[in-house]
């Protein structure tokens, strides 16, 4: 399929909203965007061939992010949502510098609202190792965490559990308790979900931390920021537009489709995307 016509829609109201993540995690953001902006046409890519991104180097994730961005732009993306904290930490600044004419909306751990609402003065953040090692995370804590103790807890292996469909199993609960109970014991009253996969297991997380700890999912804020960016740039969908969702994965489309059904997301058939020599093709 030629990319000439879709690419020509870039910067217009008829273009699509490109969204990507390492796997199914970004669907938590996509679902919120669908509800908030029902007229928008969304194109989602989950990089199942390389999930999880968290244990990978920031340089490697940056390479994936650039190739995915090229593929989304070739499909006519008017704006790109990096629905992955690790990819945002690795590539958001570089992508904006390389594509100054393309609006990007990235993820960042919601430390600011956690700090604003804490009563105990102690908040927790759970995220991937790569997110915690990034300059973006360090900058956010430095900007917003004045006078508040921010406890950060990596969760190695949790994304794999979620991608395997282990949303509420004894094994997943054991993992989460090992990470969360020490944070609760140290007095947190807010917990930031610093990976888009983690809201999928939010009910289990809330059961472990209890009602006195506010669990913060940044997805609603991302949807609001996307709406603001498109309105600012005059690229929101026309009032009479009909929104839809196209999904692509470099993993197994049937597995991806089954996960979408479990998450209650209505969609067209998931299509197979392919990597070759560092380039991504979306059919």
C-alpha positions in Angstrom: 0.0 0.0 0.0 1.4 3.4 -1.0 2.0 5.8 1.9 1.6 8.9 -0.3 -2.0 9.7 0.3 -2.0 8.9 4.0 1.2 10.9 4.5 -0.4 13.8 2.7 -3.0 14.0 5.4 -0.4 14.9 7.9 -1.2 18.2 9.6 -4.9 18.0 8.5 -8.1 17.2 10.4 -8.6 14.1 8.4 -5.4 12.4 9.6 -5.3 9.7 12.2 -4.1 9.8 15.8 -1.1 7.4 15.9 -0.6 5.6 19.2 2.1 3.1 20.1 3.4 1.0 23.0 5.5 -2.1 23.5 2.4 -4.3 23.7 -1.1 -4.1 25.1 -0.4 -1.5 27.8 -1.1 1.5 25.7 -4.6 0.2 25.1 -5.4 1.6 28.6 -4.6 5.1 27.1 -6.3 4.3 23.8 -9.5 3.3 25.6 -9.6 6.6 27.5 -8.9 8.6 24.3 -11.8 6.7 22.5 -14.2 7.8 25.2 -12.9 11.4 25.4 -12.6 12.0 21.7 -15.1 9.7 19.9 -14.8 11.5 16.5 -11.1 10.7 16.1 -9.7 7.9 14.0 -7.1 6.1 16.0 -4.3 3.8 14.7 -2.6 1.7 17.4 0.6 -0.3 17.2 1.7 -2.7 19.9 5.3 -3.9 19.4 4.8 -7.5 20.6 8.0 -8.6 18.9 10.0 -6.5 21.3 7.9 -6.5 24.5 8.8 -5.7 27.2 10.8 -2.4 26.6 11.6 -2.0 30.3 14.7 -4.2 30.5 16.1 -2.9 27.2 18.6 0.0 26.9 17.2 3.4 26.3 19.2 3.5 23.1 17.5 0.4 21.8 14.1 1.6 22.7 14.9 4.9 21.0 15.6 3.1 17.8 12.3 1.2 18.0 10.5 4.5 18.6 12.0 6.3 15.6 11.1 3.4 13.3 7.5 3.2 14.7 7.1 6.9 14.3 8.2 6.7 10.6 5.6 3.9 10.0 2.8 5.9 11.7 3.6 9.0 9.8 3.5 7.0 6.5 0.0 6.0 7.5 -1.1 9.6 7.8 -0.7 10.3 11.5 -1.4 13.9 12.3 -0.3 13.5 15.9 1.5 10.7 17.8 0.8 9.5 21.3 3.7 7.6 22.8 1.5 5.5 25.1 4.6 4.0 26.8 6.5 5.5 29.7 9.7 3.7 28.8 9.6 4.9 25.1 8.7 8.4 26.2 11.7 8.5 28.6 14.0 7.1 25.8 12.8 9.0 22.8 10.3 11.8 23.3 12.8 14.7 23.3 14.7 13.3 20.3 11.6 12.7 18.3 10.4 16.3 18.8 13.8 17.6 17.7 13.8 15.3 14.6 10.2 16.0 13.7 9.5 19.6 14.7 6.4 19.8 12.5 4.8 16.7 14.2 3.0 17.1 17.6 3.9 14.4 20.1 2.1 13.6 23.4 4.2 11.5 25.7 3.8 9.7 29.0 5.4 10.8 32.2 4.9 9.5 35.8 2.2 11.5 37.4 4.4 12.7 40.3 2.9 16.2 40.3 -0.7 15.3 41.2 0.5 12.8 43.7 2.6 15.5 45.4 -0.3 17.9 45.3 -2.7 15.6 47.1 -0.5 13.8 49.6 -1.3 14.2 53.3 1.4 12.0 54.6 4.2 13.6 52.6 5.2 10.2 51.2 4.2 9.0 47.7 5.2 5.9 45.7 5.9 5.4 42.0 6.0 2.0 40.3 7.6 1.8 36.9 10.1 0.0 34.8 13.8 0.1 35.5 14.4 2.1 32.2 11.9 4.7 33.3 13.6 5.3 36.6 17.0 5.5 35.0 15.9 8.2 32.5 16.6 11.9 32.6 12.9 12.6 32.2 12.0 10.9 35.5 14.8 12.6 37.4 13.7 16.0 36.0 10.0 15.4 37.1 11.0 14.5 40.6 13.3 17.5 40.8 10.6 19.9 39.6 7.6 18.7 41.6 8.7 16.7 44.7 9.7 19.6 46.9 9.2 18.7 50.6 7.7 15.3 49.7 9.4 11.9 49.8 9.1 10.0 46.6 9.7 6.3 46.8 10.4 4.5 43.5 9.9 0.8 43.1 10.8 -1.0 39.9 8.5 -4.0 39.0 10.7 -6.3 36.9 8.6 -9.0 35.2 5.2 -7.4 35.8 4.7 -6.4 32.1 5.4 -10.0 31.1 2.8 -11.2 33.5 0.2 -8.8 32.1 1.1 -9.6 28.5 0.5 -13.3 29.4 -3.0 -12.4 30.6 -2.1 -13.0 34.3 -4.2 -10.1 35.4 -5.4 -11.4 38.8 -3.6 -14.6 39.6 -1.9 -15.8 42.8 1.6 -15.4 41.1 0.9 -11.8 40.1 -0.5 -11.0 43.5 2.6 -12.3 45.2 4.8 -10.2 42.9 2.7 -7.0 43.6 2.6 -7.6 47.4 6.4 -7.9 47.5 6.7 -4.5 45.9 3.7 -2.6 47.3 3.5 -3.7 51.0 6.9 -2.1 51.9 5.7 1.2 50.3 2.5 1.1 52.3 4.5 0.3 55.4 6.5 3.5 54.8 3.4 5.6 54.8 2.5 6.3 51.2 -1.0 7.7 50.6 -0.6 8.0 46.8 0.7 5.5 44.2 1.7 6.5 40.7 1.3 3.9 38.0 4.3 4.7 35.9 3.7 2.2 33.1 0.7 2.0 30.9 0.5 -1.8 31.5 -0.1 -1.3 35.2 -3.7 0.1 35.0 -4.7 -3.3 33.7 -4.0 -4.8 37.1 -5.3 -1.7 39.0 -8.1 -3.7 40.8 -5.4 -6.0 42.3 -3.2 -3.1 43.1 -6.0 -1.3 44.9 -6.9 -4.4 46.9 -3.3 -4.6 48.1 -2.7 -1.0 49.0 -6.1 -0.4 50.6 -8.6 2.4 50.5 -6.3 5.0 52.1 -3.9 5.0 49.2 -4.9 6.9 46.1 -3.9 5.1 42.9 -3.1 7.5 40.0 -3.5 6.5 36.4 -2.2 9.3 34.0 -4.4 8.2 31.0 -7.2 10.8 31.6 -4.6 13.5 31.7 -3.0 12.2 28.4 -6.4 12.3 26.7 -6.9 15.9 27.9 -3.4 16.9 26.6 -4.1 15.3 23.3 -7.3 17.2 22.9 -5.5 20.4 23.8 -2.7 19.8 21.3 -5.1 19.1 18.4 -7.3 22.1 19.2 -4.2 24.3 19.4 -3.0 23.1 16.1 -6.4 23.0 14.4 -6.2 19.3 13.6 -9.1 17.9 15.6 -11.6 15.8 13.7 -14.5 17.6 12.0 -17.8 17.7 14.0 -19.4 15.2 11.7 -16.5 12.7 11.7 -17.0 9.1 12.7 -14.2 7.8 14.9 -12.8 4.3 14.6 -9.8 2.2 15.8 -7.3 0.3 13.7 -4.8 -2.0 15.5 -1.5 -3.5 14.4 0.9 -5.7 16.2 4.3 -7.1 15.5 3.4 -10.0 17.8 0.6 -12.5 17.3 -2.6 -10.8 16.1 -4.9 -13.4 17.5 -3.4 -13.1 21.0 -3.6 -9.4 20.8 -7.2 -9.5 19.7 -8.1 -11.8 22.6 -6.5 -9.3 25.0 -8.5 -6.5 23.6 -11.6 -8.4 24.1 -10.7 -9.0 27.7 -10.1 -5.3 28.1 -13.6 -4.6 26.6 -12.3 -2.7 23.6 -14.3 -3.0 20.4 -12.1 -3.0 17.3 -11.6 -4.2 13.8 -9.4 -7.2 13.1 -5.9 -6.8 14.3 -3.4 -6.7 11.5 0.1 -8.1 11.3 3.0 -5.6 11.2 6.5 -6.7 10.3 10.0 -5.6 11.3 12.8 -6.0 8.7 16.3 -4.6 9.1 15.2 -2.1 11.7 12.3 -0.8 9.7 8.6 -1.4 10.5 5.9 -2.0 7.9 2.2 -1.4 8.7 0.2 -3.1 5.9 
